[in-house]
Amino acid sequence: MYLIGLIRWPHNNKSRSGRPYVYSPTVILRCLVVRIWFRLDSNRALHEYLAMDLWYNKKVMKVCGLSRIPSRRTFDRRMATISNDIKNRITAMGELFVREKIIDPSVISADGTLMKAKGFVWHKSSMEQGLVPRSGIDTDARWGFSHTKGWIFGYKLHLISSTGSIIVPLAADFTTANIPDNQMYNILTASLPVTIIKRILFMSADPGYDDHELYDLSNSMEFRLVCPIKRYKNTSEERIKLIEFYESNVGQSIYSLRSTSIEPLIGHIKSAFRIDPVPVRGYDKVCAIVMLSVLLYQLLVYYNCKTDRDNPMAIKYMLAT
C-alpha cells in the first residue's frame, strides 16, 4: 500500500468539469486494492470493512490515506471512471520494470483471453430483439469465440507481456468478448512507452494477429510480429518471407516463448484474483476489477523483486484467502 504512493504515476492531462475530487485517484486506488486483496465482493463490503472499529482495519484505512470513509456510492461512482487511470498505471509499471532492468523487453508477447460474465447468459436471439428474459443477466456483456473454449458470453482482457525469467504485463486493455484480438493490437502497442518500443525486437502472437496491417504497423515501429501464418494458393512473395521466418529455427524459438510467458501469466492472474467468471456485472465495474487485478499483480511482483524473493511471481500466498 505504501508502494502505491511511492511510485511516480503518469498524470491525467484531461481536465474535468465540476467540483474537484474529495479523494484523489491514488487514495481511491488504494481502497479498491483493499477490496481486491481481501476478496471483498462489493463496494458495500469494502465500506463496511474500512468502518470496522479494529486496530488492523484502522491501520489499513490510514495507509489508504483516509481521514474519513467514503460512502459506498462514492466508491461506485469512482470505480466507473477510474479504468483509464488504471491502464496508464499498468503501462507505467511496465516501464518501471524495464527501466530498473528487472525484465528485458527485446522479445514480448500479445494475447487476449475471454472471461465469462457473471450470472445468466443472454442468448443472441433475445439480444437481437432487445429482450432481457430474466434478471441476473449482464446486458453489457457480449458473445465471443475461442478455439479452445468455444462460445463465451462475457468480456475479454487484452495483454502485452514480457518473456524470460520474470513475466509481467507491460500493457493491458479490456473489451467485451466480441472484439477480435487484431482490433486491439494497435491500441495496445500505441500505449507502450517509447522507451520500451525502442528496445523491442520481436512480438510473438497467436494466429488471431495474422493481419498484413499489423505486420506493417509492427515494421513501422521497428520490430517484427511473429505469429503462425497460413499459406494460400496464390501467396504473395512478401507473405512467403513472413512464413519462412516463422518456420525458421529463430521464428519457432520466439513463438514458443508464448507457452512459458503470456499464456501461463493469464492463467495465473485469473486464478489468483478469481476473475473468471468475473465477480461483478456491468462493463465499467468489470473493467475496473479486472484491470485492478492486473495492476495489483504487477505491484506484488515488483515488491517481491525489491525484497529479493526467490520466486517474484509467487503471489497467491500474499493475498487473503
N, C-alpha and C positions, 0 to 999 in steps of 0.2 A: 504493500500500500504506500509506503514511503517512496518506493522506487517510482511510482506513477507521478509523483510530484517533482522528482529529481530530473527526469528525462526532459530534454528540450523538445517540446512538441511543436509542430507547424501551427501557425496562426491561421484562423479562418478570415480571409480578406473580405468576404461578403458581409456587407452591412445589413443589419436587420432593423425593421421598424418596431415601434412600441417601446415599452419600458425595458430597461436593462435587466439582465438575469439577476435574480437574488442569489442563486447558486451557480458558480462558474461551471463550465463544461468539465473541468478536471474533478471537481467535487462530485458532480452527478456521476461521472465515470467511475469514481471510486465506489460510490454507493451501489451502482449496478454491478460492479465487480464483486462486491459482497454478496449480491443476490446469486451470481453465477457460482462463486466459490463455495457458498454454503447450500447450494442447490435449492434455494427458496423458489417456490412455484409461482409467485405472483408479486406484484409491487405492494400489494396489501401486506403480504407476509414479510416483505423487506421492511416496510414501515413498522410493523409490529416487532420485528427483531431489533431494530435500532432503538425502539422505545422501551425495551426491557430494562428494568432497573437492576442490572447486574454489572459487576465491575468490568467483565470482559466486553460486554456489549457497549458499555460507556467508552471503553478504550477504542473499540472499533469505530464508534461514532466520532471520537476525537481525531483519530487517524484519517478519517474521511474528510476532515476539515469542517465539520458541522458544529455550530453552536446551538442550533435547534433543528428539529427533524422536519424535513419536507413532507408535505401531505402525500397521500397515495396518488391523488390526481396530478400533483406536480411531477412525480416520477413517471406517470403515464404520458403526460404532455412532452416531457423532455426526452423520454425514450423514443417517441415518434419522430424526433427531429435530430437525434444525435448520430445517426448512421454515417453520414458523410464525414463527421469529425472522427469517428472510429476508423473509417477507411484510411484517412490521412495518417492516423497514428500507426496503423498497421504498416503502411509504407515507410513511415519514419523509423519504426522498429527494424524493418528490413535493412534500411540504410545504416542503422546503428551497428547491426551485426557485421555488415561489410566493412564499415569504417574502422571498427575495432579488430578487424581481421579474424573474427570468430568463424566466418564462412568465406568460401571462395565462390564468387558468382560467375565464373567463367562458363560453367555448364549449369543451366537451370531447367525447370520443367513446368509445364502448364497442364491443367486439367480442370474438369468440372464434375461435380457429384450431386446426384439427386437426393433429396430428403423428403420423406413422407410428411404430409400435412397432419395436424392434429385433428382427430375426430373422423367423421364420416366423409366418404368421397362424394364428389359432385359429378355425376355422370354427364357425358358430353351431350346427350340428348336433352337433358334438363337444362344444362348450361346454355345451349343454343336457344332454348325457349325463354331463358331468363327466369326459370322456375327453381326455387330452393325448396325441395320436397320435405326437408326436416331440419330441425335445429341441430347445431353442433357441426355444421359444415363451414369450412374456411373458404369463403367466397372469393378471397384474393388469390388462392392457390390455382394452379393450372396443371394440365397433364403433360408429362414429358416421358420420353422413351430412352431406355438404357438397354444396350445389347446384353448386359449381364443380369439386369433386374426386370426387364420388360417395362410395361407402362406403370408410371408412378404419378400419383396426384399429389403435388406439393410444390417444392421450391428447389433452387439449385445454387450451390456455393461454387464460385469460380476462384481458382488459386494459381499463383505462380510461387514455386518454392525453390530453395537451394537443393543441391545434391551433395553427396560427400558424407563425411562422418557426422555432421550435425545438420539436421533437416529442419528448416523453419520456413514459414510463409514469408514471402517478400512483397506480395501484393494480393489483394482479395477484393471480390465484388460479389453481389448477391442479386438473384433474379428469381422470377417464377420458373417452374420446371420446363416450360415450353420454349425457352430461349436457347438456341444452339450454342455450343462452345465457341464456334468460329466467329459468332457475332460479338463476343466479349473479348476476343484476343486484342483488338485494337485498344479498347478501353483499359485493359489490364496492363499492357506494355506501356501505354502512354502515361500511366500512373507511376511507373518506376522512375526514381530519381536519375538524373543524368550521370551521377557518379557510379551508379550500378550499370546502366546501359552501356557505358563506355568500356566496361570490363567483361561484358557478355560475349562469348564466342559461339555458343550453341544453345538453342532452346529445343528440348525434346517434348513431344506432344503425341496424343493418340490420333487415330485416323480421322476423327472429327475435325481436325485442324488442317486437313489436306485441301487447301484452297490457294489458288495461284495469287490472289490478292494478299494473303497472309505471308506467302513467300516473298513477295515484292516488298511488303511492309517491313519484314524482318531484315531483308537486304538493305533497305534504306536506313535502318538503324545499325547496320554493320555487324549483324550476327546472322547465323544460319538456323532456319527452322528445320528440325529433323523429325519426320513422322512417317508412318507407313504410307506408301504411295501405290495406287493401282495402275497397272498397265492397261491401256486401251488399244483398240485395233489400229488407230491412227495416232499413236502417242507422239507428241511433238519432241523435237530434239532437246529443247530446254527441259522438258519434263523427264526425259530419259536420263539426263545428267543428274537430276534430283534422285531418281530411282537408283542409279548406280552408286551415288554417295550413301543413300540409306542402306543399301545392301552390302556396302563395303564393311571391312572389319571395324573401321573407325565409327561409321554410322551405326552399326549394330551395338557397339560398345556404349555409345552415347544414349541410344534409345533404351538399352537395358537398364540404365540408371533409374528409369521410372519405377521399376519394381522394387527398388530399395530406397526410394525417396518420396515422391509425391503420393504414390498410391498408399503405402503404409501410413504416411502422415495424415491423410484424410481419414483413414480408419481410426487412427489414434485420437484425433480431435473429436470425432463423432462419439467414440466410446468414452473418453474421459469426461466430456461435458454433456453426454446424453442428449444429443440434438438430432437424433434420427430414430423415431419421428420427432419433429420439432415440438417443444413443450407448450407453445402458445399459438394463438390464431391471429391472423391479420398480418399483411406484408410488413408494415413498419415495425411491429413488435418482434416478428420472427427475424427480420433482418438485423435488428439491434442485438438480439440474443445470440445469433449465430456469429455475427461479426465480433461481438464482445468475447466469445469463446476463442476465436482465432487470436485476438489481441492478448487475451489472458495466457494462452499457450505460449506466445512469444515472450511475454513478461516472465513467466515461470522458467522457461528455458534460459533466458538471459540471466536471471537471478542465479540459477544453477551454475551457469558458466562463470559468473563473477565470484561464486563461492567455491569454485573448484570441485564440484560434484563429479563423481566418476562417470555417471551417465546423465548428462544435462537434460536429455529428452524424457527421462523418467519423472513424470509429474503427477501421476494419479495419487501417490501417497500424500501429496501436499494438499489435496482437495478434501473437503468434508465428505463423509460417506453417509 
